[in-house]
Structure formats: C-alpha cells, structure tokens
Amino acid sequence: YDSTTLFIPTSQWKKFTPFEKQFWEIKSNHYDSVVFFKKGKFYELYENDADIAASVFDLKVADRVNMKMAGVPEASFTFWAAKFVNAG
C-alpha cells in the first residue's frame, strides 16, 4: 500500500453514510488540502483536517458518530479561513 494515496476498502465504503462517502470522495481529490464543510451555521472539518485544527489552532475535536470533527461558527469563518491559509 502506498501511504501517499488514499485507500478505502470496499467493505468499509459500503458502510459509510451518504455524507461520509461525499467527504471521502472530495478528500480523495484534495487530500493535501484542508476542506471546510458548511453545515447549518457552522463550517466543519473532519478527520485529519480536524486534527490539524486542534494541533495548530487548539480547536476542540469531537467524535461524531464515525468521524472526528472540529468546527467554527459561520460568523467567524473568514477569520478562521485566513488563519488556516496564513499557516500554510
């Protein structure tokens, strides 16, 4: 297995919710980017992106069903997006 690629076994893929499939499809094409998902009044980061949010910006990570998640309020998204971009 090549660790620079994303591999999801078919057996696991079949268990994913529609959102999890959407997330992993997007991340498989943009694995080296932090991806914010707008959900309601929040922009959320999942899995490794949530870990980055916690380690770089001390945002709290929660375990939601099958995925780790961190988020920022919609009202402060521009502030947080700039912080992520500036951090590289």
PyRosetta script that sets phi, psi and omega in degrees:
from pyrosetta import init, pose_from_sequence

init()
pose = pose_from_sequence("YDSTTLFIPTSQWKKFTPFEKQFWEIKSNHYDSVVFFKKGKFYELYENDADIAASVFDLKVADRVNMKMAGVPEASFTFWAAKFVNAG")
pose.set_psi(1, 131.6)
pose.set_omega(1, 179.4)
pose.set_phi(2, -86.4)
pose.set_psi(2, 112.1)
pose.set_omega(2, -174.6)
pose.set_phi(3, -68.8)
pose.set_psi(3, -10.4)
pose.set_omega(3, 177.7)
pose.set_phi(4, -87.3)
pose.set_psi(4, 1.0)
pose.set_omega(4, 179.0)
pose.set_phi(5, -114.8)
pose.set_psi(5, 169.8)
pose.set_omega(5, 178.4)
pose.set_phi(6, -105.8)
pose.set_psi(6, 121.9)
pose.set_omega(6, 178.5)
pose.set_phi(7, -123.8)
pose.set_psi(7, 124.0)
pose.set_omega(7, 176.1)
pose.set_phi(8, -123.1)
pose.set_psi(8, 116.5)
pose.set_omega(8, 179.9)
pose.set_phi(9, -60.2)
pose.set_psi(9, 144.1)
pose.set_omega(9, -179.8)
pose.set_phi(10, -55.1)
pose.set_psi(10, -39.2)
pose.set_omega(10, -179.7)
pose.set_phi(11, -61.5)
pose.set_psi(11, -36.7)
pose.set_omega(11, 177.9)
pose.set_phi(12, -75.2)
pose.set_psi(12, -40.8)
pose.set_omega(12, -179.9)
pose.set_phi(13, -55.4)
pose.set_psi(13, -39.6)
pose.set_omega(13, -178.7)
pose.set_phi(14, -64.7)
pose.set_psi(14, -22.6)
pose.set_omega(14, -178.2)
pose.set_phi(15, -88.5)
pose.set_psi(15, -12.5)
pose.set_omega(15, -176.3)
pose.set_phi(16, -69.2)
pose.set_psi(16, 148.6)
pose.set_omega(16, 171.5)
pose.set_phi(17, -74.8)
pose.set_psi(17, 165.8)
pose.set_omega(17, 176.6)
pose.set_phi(18, -56.1)
pose.set_psi(18, -39.6)
pose.set_omega(18, 178.4)
pose.set_phi(19, -65.3)
pose.set_psi(19, -42.7)
pose.set_omega(19, 179.2)
pose.set_phi(20, -60.7)
pose.set_psi(20, -40.3)
pose.set_omega(20, 176.9)
pose.set_phi(21, -63.0)
pose.set_psi(21, -44.1)
pose.set_omega(21, 178.7)
pose.set_phi(22, -60.5)
pose.set_psi(22, -46.3)
pose.set_omega(22, 179.6)
pose.set_phi(23, -57.5)
pose.set_psi(23, -51.9)
pose.set_omega(23, -175.1)
pose.set_phi(24, -70.2)
pose.set_psi(24, -29.2)
pose.set_omega(24, 174.3)
pose.set_phi(25, -65.1)
pose.set_psi(25, -43.8)
pose.set_omega(25, 178.6)
pose.set_phi(26, -66.7)
pose.set_psi(26, -46.7)
pose.set_omega(26, -178.4)
pose.set_phi(27, -65.4)
pose.set_psi(27, -30.2)
pose.set_omega(27, 179.4)
pose.set_phi(28, -65.7)
pose.set_psi(28, -26.5)
pose.set_omega(28, 177.5)
pose.set_phi(29, -93.9)
pose.set_psi(29, -14.3)
pose.set_omega(29, -177.1)
pose.set_phi(30, -138.7)
pose.set_psi(30, 47.1)
pose.set_omega(30, -173.4)
pose.set_phi(31, -65.3)
pose.set_psi(31, -28.0)
pose.set_omega(31, -177.8)
pose.set_phi(32, -89.7)
pose.set_psi(32, 9.4)
pose.set_omega(32, 179.3)
pose.set_phi(33, -118.5)
pose.set_psi(33, 148.7)
pose.set_omega(33, 172.2)
pose.set_phi(34, -83.1)
pose.set_psi(34, 129.0)
pose.set_omega(34, -175.4)
pose.set_phi(35, -117.1)
pose.set_psi(35, 121.9)
pose.set_omega(35, 174.8)
pose.set_phi(36, -93.1)
pose.set_psi(36, 136.0)
pose.set_omega(36, 175.4)
pose.set_phi(37, -113.6)
pose.set_psi(37, 127.6)
pose.set_omega(37, 178.1)
pose.set_phi(38, -83.4)
pose.set_psi(38, 122.5)
pose.set_omega(38, 177.2)
pose.set_phi(39, -134.6)
pose.set_psi(39, 107.9)
pose.set_omega(39, -177.8)
pose.set_phi(40, 65.0)
pose.set_psi(40, -126.5)
pose.set_omega(40, -178.9)
pose.set_phi(41, -96.6)
pose.set_psi(41, 18.6)
pose.set_omega(41, -178.6)
pose.set_phi(42, -130.7)
pose.set_psi(42, 154.8)
pose.set_omega(42, 167.7)
pose.set_phi(43, -108.7)
pose.set_psi(43, 123.9)
pose.set_omega(43, -172.8)
pose.set_phi(44, -115.9)
pose.set_psi(44, 149.8)
pose.set_omega(44, 176.7)
pose.set_phi(45, -120.2)
pose.set_psi(45, 143.4)
pose.set_omega(45, -175.8)
pose.set_phi(46, -125.2)
pose.set_psi(46, 156.6)
pose.set_omega(46, 174.6)
pose.set_phi(47, 51.6)
pose.set_psi(47, -123.1)
pose.set_omega(47, -176.8)
pose.set_phi(48, -61.4)
pose.set_psi(48, -32.4)
pose.set_omega(48, 178.0)
pose.set_phi(49, -64.5)
pose.set_psi(49, -37.9)
pose.set_omega(49, 176.4)
pose.set_phi(50, -65.5)
pose.set_psi(50, -39.1)
pose.set_omega(50, 177.3)
pose.set_phi(51, -62.5)
pose.set_psi(51, -39.4)
pose.set_omega(51, 176.9)
pose.set_phi(52, -63.3)
pose.set_psi(52, -44.7)
pose.set_omega(52, 179.1)
pose.set_phi(53, -58.4)
pose.set_psi(53, -39.0)
pose.set_omega(53, 179.9)
pose.set_phi(54, -72.3)
pose.set_psi(54, -45.4)
pose.set_omega(54, -174.5)
pose.set_phi(55, -75.0)
pose.set_psi(55, -34.5)
pose.set_omega(55, -176.9)
pose.set_phi(56, -89.7)
pose.set_psi(56, -37.3)
pose.set_omega(56, -173.0)
pose.set_phi(57, -120.1)
pose.set_psi(57, 5.0)
pose.set_omega(57, 178.3)
pose.set_phi(58, 59.5)
pose.set_psi(58, 30.3)
pose.set_omega(58, 173.8)
pose.set_phi(59, -76.6)
pose.set_psi(59, 145.7)
pose.set_omega(59, -177.7)
pose.set_phi(60, -75.2)
pose.set_psi(60, 137.1)
pose.set_omega(60, 177.0)
pose.set_phi(61, -105.6)
pose.set_psi(61, 133.6)
pose.set_omega(61, 176.7)
pose.set_phi(62, -118.3)
pose.set_psi(62, 148.4)
pose.set_omega(62, 172.7)
pose.set_phi(63, -92.2)
pose.set_psi(63, 115.0)
pose.set_omega(63, -179.8)
pose.set_phi(64, -114.6)
pose.set_psi(64, 111.5)
pose.set_omega(64, -179.4)
pose.set_phi(65, 53.4)
pose.set_psi(65, -98.5)
pose.set_omega(65, -176.3)
pose.set_phi(66, -111.0)
pose.set_psi(66, 2.7)
pose.set_omega(66, -173.2)
pose.set_phi(67, -134.3)
pose.set_psi(67, 145.5)
pose.set_omega(67, 171.7)
pose.set_phi(68, -76.6)
pose.set_psi(68, 146.1)
pose.set_omega(68, -176.4)
pose.set_phi(69, -145.6)
pose.set_psi(69, 141.2)
pose.set_omega(69, 168.6)
pose.set_phi(70, -132.8)
pose.set_psi(70, 153.8)
pose.set_omega(70, -178.4)
pose.set_phi(71, -152.1)
pose.set_psi(71, 164.4)
pose.set_omega(71, 176.5)
pose.set_phi(72, -131.6)
pose.set_psi(72, 147.5)
pose.set_omega(72, 178.8)
pose.set_phi(73, -64.1)
pose.set_psi(73, 147.3)
pose.set_omega(73, 178.6)
pose.set_phi(74, -52.9)
pose.set_psi(74, -40.5)
pose.set_omega(74, -176.6)
pose.set_phi(75, -63.2)
pose.set_psi(75, -24.5)
pose.set_omega(75, -178.7)
pose.set_phi(76, -109.8)
pose.set_psi(76, 13.1)
pose.set_omega(76, -176.8)
pose.set_phi(77, -58.4)
pose.set_psi(77, -44.9)
pose.set_omega(77, -178.2)
pose.set_phi(78, -58.4)
pose.set_psi(78, -42.6)
pose.set_omega(78, 177.1)
pose.set_phi(79, -59.0)
pose.set_psi(79, -50.4)
pose.set_omega(79, -176.7)
pose.set_phi(80, -69.8)
pose.set_psi(80, -38.3)
pose.set_omega(80, 178.0)
pose.set_phi(81, -60.1)
pose.set_psi(81, -42.9)
pose.set_omega(81, 178.5)
pose.set_phi(82, -62.7)
pose.set_psi(82, -40.5)
pose.set_omega(82, 179.3)
pose.set_phi(83, -62.5)
pose.set_psi(83, -43.8)
pose.set_omega(83, 179.3)
pose.set_phi(84, -64.3)
pose.set_psi(84, -44.5)
pose.set_omega(84, -179.7)
pose.set_phi(85, -62.7)
pose.set_psi(85, -45.4)
pose.set_omega(85, -179.1)
pose.set_phi(86, -64.6)
pose.set_psi(86, -28.8)
pose.set_omega(86, 179.4)
pose.set_phi(87, -81.3)
pose.set_psi(87, -9.5)
pose.set_omega(87, 177.6)
pose.set_phi(88, 88.1)
pose.dump_pdb("model.pdb")
